[in-house]
């Protein structure tokens, strides 16, 4: 699996927010279980879009649930180093006629969520320089 790098799109931490943001026919629970199993198989990048939906900003419980899901995926891929290489947090960059309910959030909101995740990763030994290569980069793309 030399150059393999899979991207997993994780936009929600709860089923409620998943239904709002992704509107997918794939059930949330089984999807997250499949992501969890996959996290131990190949290097991956987690991609997350943060936006308001119909004026509703993801609340603190949703933010914490998303962060917990990301940390769970990082831990699932850890043997001895996590296979999660990066987390990309991005905002809604342009209008999309097929998605009129999604609105951009302030860059400060995106940065705040990224910083919270960085602190949590640091506390678990996955942030900052690491002798084991267990570093997970968190980047924001407004």
N, CA, C and O of each residue as an XYZ file, in Angstrom:
568
protein
N       0.817     -1.196      0.000
C       0.000      0.000      0.000
C       0.857      1.254      0.000
O       0.452      2.259      0.585
N       1.998      1.238     -0.617
C       2.960      2.323     -0.605
C       2.400      3.722     -0.697
O       2.429      4.450      0.295
N       1.884      4.134     -1.864
C       1.437      5.498     -2.062
C      -0.039      5.709     -1.815
O      -0.567      6.777     -2.124
N      -0.707      4.735     -1.277
C      -2.148      4.823     -1.065
C      -2.489      5.853      0.005
O      -1.882      5.865      1.076
N      -3.444      6.704     -0.281
C      -3.968      7.660      0.701
C      -5.440      7.866      0.390
O      -5.792      8.515     -0.596
N      -6.280      7.321      1.221
C      -7.728      7.390      1.052
C      -8.256      8.610      1.801
O      -7.731      8.973      2.854
N      -9.278      9.232      1.264
C      -9.919     10.366      1.931
C     -11.293      9.924      2.414
O     -12.112      9.430      1.638
N     -11.529     10.109      3.706
C     -12.844      9.841      4.290
C     -13.508     11.177      4.596
O     -12.891     12.059      5.193
N     -14.743     11.323      4.194
C     -15.488     12.557      4.430
C     -16.322     12.370      5.682
O     -17.268     11.582      5.704
N     -15.960     13.104      6.726
C     -16.655     13.015      8.015
C     -17.138     14.420      8.366
O     -16.410     15.202      8.978
N     -18.372     14.732      7.973
C     -18.921     16.072      8.177
C     -19.730     16.204      9.456
O     -20.122     17.310      9.826
N     -19.985     15.100     10.132
C     -20.880     15.146     11.288
C     -20.418     14.188     12.375
O     -19.767     13.177     12.111
N     -20.771     14.536     13.594
C     -20.504     13.663     14.727
C     -21.745     12.948     15.211
O     -21.658     11.937     15.908
N     -22.906     13.478     14.841
C     -24.178     12.889     15.263
C     -25.036     12.568     14.044
O     -24.879     13.157     12.975
N     -25.933     11.632     14.235
C     -26.840     11.272     13.147
C     -27.713     12.460     12.745
O     -27.983     12.665     11.562
N     -28.146     13.228     13.718
C     -29.004     14.383     13.422
C     -28.305     15.362     12.470
O     -28.889     15.779     11.470
N     -27.062     15.724     12.781
C     -26.350     16.675     11.921
C     -25.999     16.030     10.579
O     -26.027     16.701      9.547
N     -25.673     14.756     10.581
C     -25.377     14.023      9.340
C     -26.558     14.116      8.374
O     -26.372     14.344      7.179
N     -27.779     13.938      8.902
C     -28.958     14.022      8.042
C     -29.129     15.426      7.467
O     -29.602     15.590      6.342
N     -28.741     16.434      8.243
C     -28.875     17.815      7.764
C     -27.818     18.159      6.721
O     -28.130     18.742      5.683
N     -26.579     17.801      6.995
C     -25.482     18.269      6.136
C     -25.245     17.375      4.929
O     -24.962     17.881      3.843
N     -25.350     16.080      5.085
C     -25.016     15.180      3.984
C     -26.236     14.660      3.234
O     -26.138     14.323      2.054
N     -27.360     14.591      3.891
C     -28.607     14.141      3.255
C     -28.393     12.862      2.432
O     -28.903     12.743      1.318
N     -27.653     11.934      2.976
C     -27.303     10.699      2.283
C     -28.309      9.597      2.596
O     -28.931      9.592      3.659
N     -28.459      8.675      1.669
C     -29.309      7.513      1.927
C     -28.550      6.437      2.705
O     -29.150      5.459      3.153
N     -27.244      6.610      2.868
C     -26.433      5.659      3.628
C     -26.638      5.946      5.115
O     -26.409      7.073      5.552
N     -27.064      4.955      5.902
C     -27.283      5.189      7.334
C     -25.987      5.582      8.053
O     -24.917      5.040      7.776
N     -26.109      6.521      8.968
C     -24.966      7.083      9.683
C     -24.206      6.027     10.489
O     -22.987      5.918     10.364
N     -24.905      5.257     11.305
C     -24.249      4.269     12.172
C     -23.389      3.281     11.401
O     -22.201      3.148     11.693
N     -23.963      2.580     10.417
C     -23.158      1.641      9.635
C     -22.003      2.313      8.887
O     -20.938      1.717      8.731
N     -22.208      3.548      8.426
C     -21.129      4.260      7.743
C     -19.968      4.517      8.695
O     -18.812      4.290      8.339
N     -20.266      4.987      9.898
C     -19.211      5.256     10.874
C     -18.514      3.961     11.297
O     -17.303      3.954     11.515
N     -19.269      2.870     11.414
C     -18.658      1.573     11.741
C     -17.700      1.138     10.628
O     -16.610      0.637     10.905
N     -18.104      1.328      9.386
C     -17.235      0.965      8.256
C     -15.983      1.841      8.240
O     -14.882      1.345      8.000
N     -16.146      3.141      8.493
C     -14.983      4.033      8.566
C     -14.033      3.573      9.669
O     -12.816      3.566      9.486
N     -14.593      3.190     10.811
C     -13.780      2.749     11.952
C     -12.963      1.515     11.574
O     -11.771      1.438     11.871
N     -13.607      0.556     10.920
C     -12.882     -0.652     10.492
C     -11.805     -0.298      9.469
O     -10.693     -0.824      9.526
N     -12.131      0.579      8.547
C     -11.192      0.942      7.491
C      -9.989      1.702      8.023
O      -8.900      1.606      7.456
N     -10.166      2.452      9.098
C      -9.089      3.305      9.632
C      -7.845      2.514     10.012
O      -6.764      3.092     10.127
N      -7.972      1.216     10.209
C      -6.805      0.403     10.574
C      -6.161     -0.270      9.359
O      -5.223     -1.051      9.515
N      -6.652      0.022      8.156
C      -6.185     -0.700      6.972
C      -5.260      0.076      6.047
O      -4.398     -0.522      5.404
N      -5.417      1.384      5.965
C      -4.634      2.147      4.987
C      -4.472      3.587      5.457
O      -5.299      4.090      6.218
N      -3.415      4.251      5.009
C      -3.248      5.665      5.348
C      -4.445      6.466      4.840
O      -4.963      6.211      3.753
N      -4.870      7.430      5.637
C      -6.032      8.189      5.214
C      -5.999      9.633      5.682
O      -5.294     10.004      6.621
N      -6.791     10.425      4.986
C      -7.033     11.819      5.318
C      -8.511     11.945      5.636
O      -9.355     11.421      4.910
N      -8.820     12.633      6.711
C     -10.213     12.920      7.047
C     -10.519     14.322      6.549
O      -9.802     15.273      6.861
N     -11.580     14.443      5.778
C     -12.000     15.732      5.235
C     -13.349     16.089      5.850
O     -14.269     15.271      5.878
N     -13.454     17.319      6.340
C     -14.677     17.771      6.998
C     -15.080     19.149      6.500
O     -14.272     20.078      6.507
N     -16.329     19.281      6.068
C     -16.860     20.597      5.732
C     -17.688     21.088      6.913
O     -18.600     20.405      7.380
N     -17.356     22.276      7.381
C     -18.126     22.904      8.449
C     -18.890     24.076      7.858
O     -18.301     24.978      7.262
N     -20.196     24.055      8.028
C     -21.032     25.142      7.529
C     -22.307     25.199      8.356
O     -22.628     24.266      9.093
N     -23.019     26.294      8.226
C     -24.349     26.403      8.821
C     -25.332     25.767      7.842
O     -25.130     25.806      6.629
N     -26.387     25.188      8.382
C     -27.438     24.615      7.551
C     -28.731     25.352      7.873
O     -29.228     25.301      8.998
N     -29.260     26.028      6.879
C     -30.487     26.813      7.043
C     -30.375     27.760      8.240
O     -31.326     27.940      9.002
N     -29.190     28.362      8.387
C     -28.944     29.318      9.462
C     -28.511     28.710     10.782
O     -28.164     29.441     11.709
N     -28.523     27.392     10.888
C     -28.149     26.714     12.136
C     -26.664     26.347     12.115
O     -26.195     25.633     11.229
N     -25.943     26.852     13.109
C     -24.519     26.545     13.270
C     -24.406     25.259     14.086
O     -25.175     25.065     15.027
N     -23.459     24.369     13.744
C     -23.280     23.176     14.581
C     -23.016     23.595     16.030
O     -22.095     24.367     16.300
N     -23.816     23.089     16.945
C     -23.699     23.465     18.350
C     -22.550     22.759     19.053
O     -21.867     21.923     18.461
N     -22.341     23.103     20.326
C     -21.235     22.510     21.093
C     -21.302     20.982     21.180
O     -20.268     20.316     21.125
N     -22.508     20.424     21.314
C     -22.616     18.960     21.400
C     -22.214     18.307     20.079
O     -21.541     17.277     20.074
N     -22.623     18.901     18.970
C     -22.232     18.381     17.655
C     -20.727     18.515     17.460
O     -20.077     17.595     16.964
N     -20.175     19.659     17.848
C     -18.726     19.879     17.710
C     -17.946     18.830     18.498
O     -16.967     18.276     17.997
N     -18.376     18.560     19.721
C     -17.685     17.567     20.548
C     -17.857     16.165     19.979
O     -16.914     15.373     19.978
N     -19.051     15.856     19.499
C     -19.296     14.529     18.917
C     -18.429     14.312     17.677
O     -17.885     13.226     17.481
N     -18.300     15.353     16.835
C     -17.433     15.243     15.651
C     -15.984     15.006     16.074
O     -15.305     14.129     15.540
N     -15.524     15.798     17.039
C     -14.140     15.648     17.499
C     -13.914     14.248     18.055
O     -12.885     13.632     17.779
N     -14.860     13.742     18.832
C     -14.739     12.390     19.381
C     -14.677     11.345     18.270
O     -13.927     10.375     18.376
N     -15.457     11.533     17.210
C     -15.427     10.594     16.080
C     -14.061     10.604     15.400
O     -13.514      9.553     15.066
N     -13.520     11.795     15.200
C     -12.197     11.896     14.580
C     -11.154     11.220     15.463
O     -10.322     10.461     14.968
N     -11.193     11.486     16.760
C     -10.233     10.865     17.679
C     -10.383      9.349     17.685
O      -9.392      8.627     17.795
N     -11.610      8.867     17.569
C     -11.860      7.430     17.510
C     -11.230      6.826     16.252
O     -10.648      5.743     16.303
N     -11.351      7.527     15.133
C     -10.727      7.041     13.897
C      -9.208      7.053     14.004
O      -8.545      6.135     13.522
N      -8.656      8.080     14.626
C      -7.205      8.150     14.836
C      -6.754      6.967     15.686
O      -5.773      6.301     15.356
N      -7.466      6.706     16.774
C      -7.105      5.595     17.662
C      -7.280      4.247     16.966
O      -6.494      3.329     17.200
N      -8.291      4.114     16.120
C      -8.538      2.848     15.420
C      -7.390      2.503     14.482
O      -7.121      1.328     14.227
N      -6.718      3.518     13.972
C      -5.620      3.281     13.043
C      -4.260      3.239     13.698
O      -3.244      3.241     13.003
N      -4.212      3.201     15.012
C      -2.940      3.305     15.733
C      -2.360      1.945     16.066
O      -2.828      1.276     16.987
N      -1.335      1.527     15.317
C      -0.675      0.265     15.618
C       0.646      0.150     14.872
O       0.637     -0.425     13.784
N       1.753      0.632     15.343
C       2.012      1.472     16.513
C       1.804      2.959     16.233
O       1.793      3.762     17.167
N       1.640      3.337     14.972
C       1.410      4.742     14.636
C       0.082      4.846     13.894
O      -0.305      3.925     13.174
N      -0.600      5.944     14.065
C      -1.908      6.068     13.426
C      -1.785      6.141     11.910
O      -0.826      6.702     11.380
N      -2.749      5.579     11.232
C      -2.809      5.661      9.780
C      -3.506      6.937      9.322
O      -3.461      7.282      8.141
N      -4.152      7.641     10.258
C      -4.735      8.939      9.917
C      -3.581      9.931      9.828
O      -2.895     10.185     10.818
N      -3.374     10.477      8.667
C      -2.254     11.395      8.437
C      -2.647     12.854      8.596
O      -1.879     13.662      9.119
N      -3.859     13.184      8.138
C      -4.286     14.582      8.124
C      -5.778     14.679      8.393
O      -6.546     13.756      8.122
N      -6.164     15.828      8.935
C      -7.572     16.208      9.018
C      -7.672     17.563      8.331
O      -7.023     18.525      8.741
N      -8.481     17.631      7.292
C      -8.704     18.885      6.572
C     -10.074     19.421      6.967
O     -11.096     18.774      6.742
N     -10.080     20.594      7.549
C     -11.313     21.276      7.927
C     -11.507     22.398      6.918
O     -10.642     23.260      6.765
N     -12.629     22.386      6.242
C     -12.849     23.438      5.257
C     -14.258     23.999      5.376
O     -15.157     23.360      5.923
N     -14.427     25.189      4.860
C     -15.724     25.853      4.881
C     -16.374     25.823      3.512
O     -15.810     25.312      2.544
N     -17.546     26.370      3.456
C     -18.263     26.470      2.183
C     -17.678     27.644      1.410
O     -17.846     28.800      1.796
N     -17.000     27.340      0.333
C     -16.240     28.357     -0.393
C     -17.058     29.110     -1.436
O     -16.739     30.252     -1.767
N     -18.104     28.485     -1.953
C     -18.860     29.135     -3.027
C     -20.312     28.654     -2.996
O     -20.608     27.585     -2.461
N     -21.202     29.441     -3.565
C     -22.609     29.023     -3.625
C     -22.761     27.766     -4.481
O     -22.045     27.570     -5.463
N     -23.692     26.940     -4.090
C     -23.982     25.731     -4.858
C     -25.497     25.650     -5.046
O     -26.225     25.485     -4.067
N     -25.979     25.760     -6.266
C     -27.422     25.738     -6.510
C     -28.095     24.480     -5.973
O     -29.260     24.518     -5.576
N     -27.359     23.354     -5.959
C     -27.953     22.108     -5.465
C     -27.991     22.049     -3.943
O     -28.581     21.131     -3.373
N     -27.370     23.018     -3.283
C     -27.326     23.021     -1.821
C     -27.569     24.436     -1.285
O     -26.666     25.044     -0.711
N     -28.789     24.960     -1.471
C     -29.052     26.347     -1.071
C     -29.129     26.552      0.440
O     -29.105     27.695      0.896
N     -29.221     25.482      1.230
C     -29.359     25.635      2.678
C     -28.027     25.815      3.400
O     -28.006     26.295      4.533
N     -26.921     25.443      2.769
C     -25.604     25.528      3.422
C     -25.035     26.934      3.287
O     -25.032     27.521      2.205
N     -24.549     27.469      4.425
C     -23.937     28.799      4.430
C     -22.561     28.729      5.078
O     -22.318     27.931      5.983
N     -21.666     29.587      4.590
C     -20.306     29.649      5.130
C     -20.324     30.118      6.579
O     -21.173     30.913      6.981
N     -19.380     29.616      7.348
C     -19.157     30.050      8.727
C     -17.916     30.932      8.766
O     -17.076     30.856      7.869
N     -17.789     31.768      9.791
C     -16.580     32.591      9.900
C     -15.322     31.716     10.000
O     -15.350     30.632     10.584
N     -14.238     32.200      9.429
C     -12.966     31.476      9.490
C     -12.587     31.209     10.948
O     -12.018     30.162     11.256
N     -12.896     32.143     11.840
C     -12.577     31.959     13.261
C     -13.258     30.712     13.826
O     -12.689     30.042     14.688
N     -14.456     30.392     13.360
C     -15.144     29.180     13.812
C     -14.370     27.944     13.349
O     -14.136     27.022     14.130
N     -13.976     27.932     12.072
C     -13.207     26.793     11.544
C     -11.897     26.629     12.307
O     -11.522     25.519     12.687
N     -11.203     27.750     12.526
C      -9.929     27.714     13.257
C     -10.131     27.229     14.690
O      -9.303     26.484     15.216
N     -11.217     27.644     15.318
C     -11.498     27.213     16.689
C     -11.713     25.715     16.786
O     -11.208     25.068     17.703
N     -12.467     25.159     15.835
C     -12.690     23.710     15.831
C     -11.383     22.969     15.567
O     -11.118     21.937     16.184
N     -10.572     23.489     14.657
C      -9.284     22.854     14.357
C      -8.366     22.906     15.572
O      -7.694     21.924     15.886
N      -8.334     24.038     16.253
C      -7.467     24.172     17.431
C      -7.906     23.236     18.550
O      -7.066     22.647     19.230
N      -9.203     23.095     18.746
C      -9.707     22.153     19.751
C      -9.249     20.731     19.426
O      -8.831     19.991     20.316
N      -9.329     20.356     18.162
C      -8.882     19.024     17.753
C      -7.378     18.875     17.944
O      -6.917     17.831     18.404
N      -6.611     19.901     17.600
C      -5.154     19.834     17.808
C      -4.826     19.599     19.279
O      -3.972     18.774     19.601
N      -5.501     20.319     20.170
C      -5.252     20.140     21.612
C      -5.573     18.711     22.038
O      -4.816     18.099     22.791
N      -6.687     18.183     21.559
C      -7.065     16.812     21.913
C      -6.054     15.809     21.357
O      -5.691     14.853     22.042
N      -5.601     16.019     20.132
C      -4.586     15.134     19.547
C      -3.281     15.210     20.328
O      -2.642     14.186     20.571
N      -2.886     16.413     20.721
C      -1.672     16.571     21.532
C      -1.792     15.804     22.837
O      -0.851     15.126     23.250
N      -2.940     15.905     23.486
C      -3.152     15.222     24.767
C      -3.039     13.706     24.622
O      -2.651     13.016     25.565
N      -3.376     13.193     23.448
C      -3.313     11.750     23.204
C      -1.998     11.308     22.563
O      -1.809     10.125     22.279
N      -1.090     12.259     22.336
C       0.209     11.919     21.760
C       0.240     11.869     20.245
O       1.192     11.342     19.670
N      -0.782     12.407     19.582
C      -0.838     12.385     18.118
C      -0.591     13.749     17.486
O      -0.682     13.888     16.267
N      -0.286     14.741     18.283
C      -0.026     16.070     17.739
C       1.422     16.436     17.956
O       2.112     15.810     18.760
N       1.887     17.441     17.251
C       3.265     17.887     17.419
C       4.259     16.876     16.898
O       3.867     15.821     16.400
N       5.547     17.182     17.005
C       6.590     16.259     16.547
C       6.532     14.952     17.334
O       6.279     14.949     18.539
N       6.768     13.859     16.647
C       6.672     12.555     17.291
C       7.764     11.630     16.776
O       7.984     11.532     15.569
N       8.440     10.959     17.683
C       9.481     10.000     17.305
C       8.881      8.793     16.589
O       9.565      8.142     15.799
N       7.616      8.488     16.855
C       6.978      7.327     16.240
C       6.298      7.656     14.926
O       5.797      6.760     14.247
N       6.274      8.936     14.555
C       5.586      9.316     13.324
C       4.088      9.392     13.485
O       3.359      9.380     12.493
N       3.611      9.471     14.715
C       2.178      9.442     14.987
C       1.507     10.798     14.834
O       0.366     10.972     15.261
N       2.179     11.734     14.249
C       1.633     13.087     14.117
C       0.462     13.123     13.133
O       0.533     12.570     12.036
N      -0.614     13.788     13.553
C      -1.766     14.023     12.685
C      -1.838     15.524     12.431
O      -2.022     16.307     13.363
N      -1.694     15.919     11.186
C      -1.773     17.335     10.831
C      -3.235     17.752     10.731
O      -4.060     17.032     10.169
N      -3.546     18.914     11.280
C      -4.889     19.483     11.164
C      -4.744     20.802     10.422
O      -4.075     21.721     10.893
N      -5.372     20.887      9.268
C      -5.268     22.085      8.439
C      -6.653     22.656      8.166
O      -7.635     21.920      8.061
N      -6.715     23.982      8.053
C      -7.966     24.674      7.757
C      -7.878     25.265      6.357
O      -6.879     25.878      5.981
N      -8.941     25.065      5.605
C      -9.064     25.617      4.257
C     -10.367     26.409      4.190
O     -11.425     25.855      3.894
N     -10.280     27.728      4.470
C     -11.523     28.522      4.475
C     -12.063     28.632      3.090
O     -13.102     29.259      2.881
